[in-house]
Amino acid sequence: MSDRPTRELYAWSLDRATKAGFVIALSAFLIYVSGALPAYVPVAELVRYWSLPVDRFIAVTGAPQGWAWLRLLGYGDALNVAAVALLALVTPLCYARLLPVLVAERDWLQAALAAAQLAVLLTAASGLISAPG
Amino acid sequence: MNLIDVAAAPWWAWPIALFAVSFLIGIVAVLAGVGGGVLFVPIVGTLFPFHLDFVRGAGLMFALSGTLAAGPQLLRSGMASLRLVMPLALVGSIASFIGALVGLALHTQLLQTLLGILILGIAVLIWRSRAVDTEQVEADALGAFLGLEGEFHDSAAGATIDWRTHRTVLGLAAFAGIGFIGGIFGLGAGFANVPALNLLMAAPVKVAVGSSALLISVINSSAVWVYLQRGALLPLIVVPAMLGVMLGSRIGARLLGAMPAAVVRRLVIVVMLLAGARALSRGLGL
């Protein structure tokens, strides 16, 4: 059985989502480095502490963890984290687009694989299981 | 040794230098036929002042952005197979997620040491490995159940090639190991994906290369979230790296026909040996 229709659908979704993600990431970065928005962790401080391990960096700078950056989108650096997160969401979005099509085609094996993959990616994104600090 | 004098350099010198290095890695990685992440992490980890936690996070986004951009074309051409990718990516992404959790819990010195050993090992692997166009194999029971087969039109050969894979259990185990290591060290692991798909599972070279890129885009997506949730993705490091590799990869693809790939490949091996030795000496405190 050819997987061409699902490949085409995945390619289309991937293409659109990736292009949108990159445009948003570039725009957010320009806003950040131009100083159009203030930075939650000022750049001078960032440069001083980016040689520290992440847990000490967080302790010193108070930089957001988990989904806390969502409440700080008025800051240039948090806005950039959001843009990077959008790129990390491209693959789950493509799987979410694929899943109902596979179910409609009664391709149960591929649908189960897509559902399991989606569950793994959403678990990772949720932060329910996170690295010890 | 850092690329720039840390104390004297203005902040904006770092993203510019990182963009330039990522751009060069993007070119060289395409010409040498290796994933860029395997160069990015040891080079940036040893030449820049960023902590390895942030370099590994950026390394995952570096590999992810390149493969996301390449994915649509690879899928449309039939070089990337979703049927092949889906079960392997599922296993790989679970392992990569666990690897990222483990990696962020390890001590920096130990990570540096292991990274040095790994990069030296990968340099030897790249030096020794040769992709082969395999004969068509009989699918094993699990491979047949999962439908790990397909066809693609090879425009260079002017023929449509039917393919199927075998040794599915070993392939799944290999991708669990590759995903775990990739998650720990922030690597895309294309260096291991292609031999696993081609030499172990007998996928044709072009399908192995194309599917490897799509695999990285899925597998890295789970590990990236661990780093993001932990606060280990710094935009000032991540975004210039992403933009640099995207631009460099495009230039590399254009130079592909004009540059002596074997020479570039040897250069990459030498750079990896140097970067691996440097990471190892840092880890051992030498």
Interface residues (C-beta under 8 A of the other chain):
Chain A: M1 S2 D3 R4 T6 R7 E8 Y10 A11 W12 L14 D15 T18 G21 F22 A25 L26 A28 F29 Y32 V33 V43 A44 L46 V47 W50 S51 L52 P53 V54 F57 I58 A63 P64 Q65 G66 W67 D77 N80 V81 A83 V84 A85 L87 A88 V90 T91 P92 L109 Q110 L113 A114 A116 Q117 V120 L121 T123 A124 A125 G127 I129 S130 A131 P132 G133
Chain B: W11 W12 W14 P15 P49 F50 H51 D53 F54 M61 L64 S65 L68 A69 G71 P72 Q73 L75 R76 G78 A80 S81 L82 R83 M86 P87 A89 L90 S93 I94 F97 A100 L101 L104 A105 T108 F145 L146 G147 G150 E151 S217 V218 S221 S222 A223 V224 W225 V226 L228 Q229 R230 G231 A232 L233 L234 P235 L236 I237 V238 V239 M242 L243 M246
